[in-house]
Amino acid sequence: MGLGKLLDRFAAERPVAVMYRALLERVFAAERVNKLFADTAVQQYEHRIAFSTVVDILGEVVTRQQKAINTAYQAYGKQTVGASVAALYDKLSKVETGVSERLVRDTAADLAEIIDLLPHRQPLLAGVRLRVLDGKQLNGTDHRLQETRPRREAVLPGKLVGVLDPDRELVLGVVATEDAHANERTLWEGVLAHLGEGDCVVADRNFCTKGSLLRLAARQMRFVMRQHQGDCPVEELSRPRRLGRTASGIVFEQTVRIVDRAGQSLTLRRITLRLNQPTDRGDKEIHILTNLSAQIGGRKIAEVYRHRWKIEQAFQSLAEALRGEVNTLAYPRAALLGYCLALVAYNLLSAVKAVVHSAHPDSAETKLSSYYMADEVARAWDGLDLMIPAKTWQRQFVIVPLPQFIRKLRQIAKHVSFSRFATRKRGPHKPRSQLPRGKCTHLATFRLLSASQPARK
């Protein structure tokens, strides 16, 4: 491949790890991270510990290369970090949410540019830029802070709303808040900064209010949003018309209108999906409000709304393939920074997937597993660090023109074996019955197995 004897061998044996590292070196260089911090931070400043060092240490925990912050700190060494582990934790606790948000936004923009230069991929809805919204409340952390120790309740470090591009499978940006009990609707101002004229917002009913729909329409944006019956009642202008059946149920369409208190009105299409099976909450049908052109059929709109689950899958990947929520990071700002770094790692894996699919045109329908790919990255990282000098990464992947960089990635991607990284389809979940309890609190597996075997003669 012409990358050097040792790097060629890594590229042949661990292609996913090499592509991930190459992308990381190009879009996440230390100098750039430090400049981003200097340009964005308002109150905090760099003193003794460079922000890029903080990101590197926390990033190794997020990508499961290290088990904990302290373990990663010991691996780096006090001389390399430039301060004690207590100073590192103090630094983490004060990183402003604006810095964390910009880490996601800037790296996503660079990765989007790379993905767009790959061979064309079929979008979900031709001619429409879809943007999926969803909120994420971070799970409870350890009771490490003095103020939380007397409480038995779970302590939640924050909440964020992500904006996903489902065609590129990139989280384009997030809006974070340290108040875990804040309503997601209060973050609309920040969310709108990640949206542009002509974008089509796909979201669940929690984002659906008369005000939000009118606001999007006034900005020349489109939406596919599940109706919130209480916060967004509608006036029916026509009877529901049956459009046909999909895999999820029967689809109906009708014309409706919303009117706010100021008298502003908006005429919309309401797509009703009568479900084959009720939702977890017992809903037998869902209503979807949209201002998309009538040329886009109701069944297609129902399919587009179904792809809202892609952002749920992204959040699930952060929990399974990565360590997005580090429960020892009790301070809200530290926990949010950790989750944003996990989103950056997710975007890097999405870019690797796009490169792999472009190098294997016949594999478009094969889904790649973030879990297996992240596992290869974590296992190969130490070897890449020890064996490949930093100047080699710079020479091969950073200072080269972007088209040449992409050609090198696609060449490496040809070594990817889909049998190693393809997702596995599992069967349906079997309901678990309540098992009887005996007098003993434990049993010997050996004796249970022996009792089930036929008696030997």
Secondary structure, DSSP 4 states (H G I P E B T S, - for coil): --S-HHHHHHHHH-HHHHHHHHHHHHHS-HHHHHHHHHHH-SS---SSS-HHHHHHHHHHHHTTSSSSHHHHHHHH-HHHH-S-HHHHHHHHHT--HHHHHHHHHHHHHHHHHHHHTSSP---SSTT--EEEEEEEEPPPB-S-STTTTT--S-B---EEEEEEETTTTEEEEEEEES-TTS-GGGGHHHHHTT--TT-EEEE-GGG--HHHHHHHHHTT-EEEEE--TTTS--EE-S--EEEEE-SSEEEEEEEEEEE-TTS-EEEEEEEEEEESS--TT--SEEEEEE---TTS-HHHHHHHHHTTHHHHHHHHHHHHTS----TT--SHHHHHHHHHHHHHHHHHHHHHHHHHHHH-GGGTTPPBPHHHHHHHHHHHHHHHHHHS-HHHHIIIIISS-HHHHHHHHHHHHTT--HHHHB-----PPPPPPPPP--S-S---HHHHHHHHSPPP-
